[in-house]
């Protein structure tokens, strides 16, 4: 997919130090805009029933989603599935101040794996435990269901791909996903074929570059 890098710089507009992840020349995420990544965990877990939760986070990045998930007192295990070993290493070295200590939390498991391949396989996210089912899957990897980082990912955003990930969820479990854009009708329809209580929440946050607000969105769905 290209070379992934972590960049630290002082932003004169925001007047703060900023941490950014780039894939080649493409920006993936910034510590200036973590609101929707945090809300991914909060909204997803808010509709997840039970206690002793066993949760999958797809994509580690700067760690905001996994870090926010750990704030839920019902969490037992959060397995973060990350394709890039370099990204895992950033957190093991505590290079990102906002999520410092994430890798050493006893509830965290950092798995160097391809989320999409695991989600669409029968073996799932823990091949030694193929029958293991999860309370929630929180996904933040691609920009949108149509704007993917790697062409093979596109198969996941179909009815077949969503059925595959649903098979790894417990009844009543939540699938939640971050997107850079508002709801896409085609993807909402695919979700509705597999899940119930499907919705998309637009998440607004301050943007120092525009002097106004920008938004991302969160897809939410429940396994029947």
Long-range contacts (C-beta under 8 A, 24 or more apart in sequence): 1-83, 1-149, 1-150, 2-26, 4-28, 4-84, 4-86, 4-87, 6-90, 6-95, 6-96, 11-208, 13-208, 13-209, 14-208, 19-62, 19-96, 19-97, 19-98, 21-61, 21-62, 21-87, 23-149, 28-61, 28-149, 29-61, 29-62, 31-62, 31-96, 31-98, 32-208, 33-205, 33-207, 33-214, 33-216, 34-62, 34-64, 34-98, 35-203, 35-204, 35-205, 35-216, 36-178, 36-203, 36-205, 36-215, 36-216, 36-217, 36-218, 37-61, 37-62, 37-64, 37-65, 37-68, 37-140, 37-178, 38-64, 38-65, 38-67, 38-68, 39-201, 39-203, 39-218, 40-65, 40-68, 40-138, 40-140, 40-176, 40-177, 40-178, 40-218, 41-65, 41-66, 41-68, 41-69, 41-71, 41-72, 41-138, 42-68, 43-176, 43-201, 43-218, 43-220, 44-136, 44-138, 44-174, 44-175, 44-176, 44-218, 44-220, 45-69, 45-72, 45-74, 45-75, 45-136, 45-174, 47-174, 47-197, 47-220, 47-222, 48-135, 48-136, 48-172, 48-173, 48-174, 49-135, 49-172, 50-74, 50-135, 50-172, 52-76, 53-77, 53-135, 53-136, 54-79, 54-132, 54-133, 54-134, 54-135, 55-79, 55-134, 55-135, 55-136, 55-137, 55-138, 56-81, 56-125, 56-134, 56-136, 56-137, 56-138, 56-168, 57-81, 57-138, 57-139, 57-140, 58-115, 58-119, 58-137, 58-138, 58-139, 58-140, 58-141, 59-115, 59-139, 59-140, 59-141, 60-87, 60-88, 60-91, 60-110, 61-87, 61-140, 62-96, 62-98, 62-99, 63-91, 63-96, 63-98, 63-99, 63-102, 64-98, 64-99, 65-138, 65-140, 65-178, 66-99, 66-102, 66-108, 67-98, 67-99, 67-102, 69-138, 70-102, 70-105, 70-107, 70-108, 75-107, 76-107, 77-107, 77-109, 78-107, 78-108, 78-109, 79-109, 79-111, 79-125, 79-126, 80-108, 80-109, 80-110, 80-111, 81-111, 81-113, 81-114, 81-115, 81-118, 81-125, 82-110, 82-111, 82-112, 82-113, 82-115, 83-112, 83-113, 83-114, 83-115, 83-141, 85-112, 88-112, 115-139, 115-141, 116-141, 116-152, 116-153, 116-155, 116-156, 116-161, 119-156, 119-161, 119-164, 119-165, 119-168, 120-155, 120-156, 120-161, 120-164, 120-165, 121-164, 122-167, 124-168, 125-168, 132-168, 133-168, 133-169, 133-170, 133-173, 134-168, 134-169, 134-170, 134-173, 135-169, 135-170, 135-173, 135-174, 136-169, 136-173, 136-174, 136-175, 136-176, 137-165, 137-168, 137-169, 137-173, 137-174, 137-175, 137-176, 138-176, 138-177, 139-175, 139-176, 139-177, 139-178, 140-177, 140-178, 143-179, 143-180, 143-181, 144-179, 144-180, 144-181, 144-184, 145-179, 145-184, 145-186, 145-187, 146-184, 146-187, 147-180, 147-181, 157-187, 157-190, 158-190, 159-190, 159-193, 159-194, 162-190, 162-191, 162-193, 162-194, 162-195, 163-194, 166-194, 166-195, 166-223, 169-223, 170-223, 171-223, 171-224, 172-222, 172-223, 173-222, 173-223, 174-220, 174-221, 174-222, 174-223, 175-219, 175-220, 175-221, 175-222, 175-223, 176-218, 176-219, 176-220, 176-221, 177-218, 177-219, 178-216, 178-217, 178-218, 179-216, 179-217, 179-218, 179-219, 180-216, 181-216, 181-217, 182-215, 182-217, 183-217, 183-219, 187-219, 188-219, 191-219, 191-221, 194-221, 195-221, 195-222, 195-223, 195-224, 196-221, 196-222, 196-223, 196-224, 197-221, 197-222
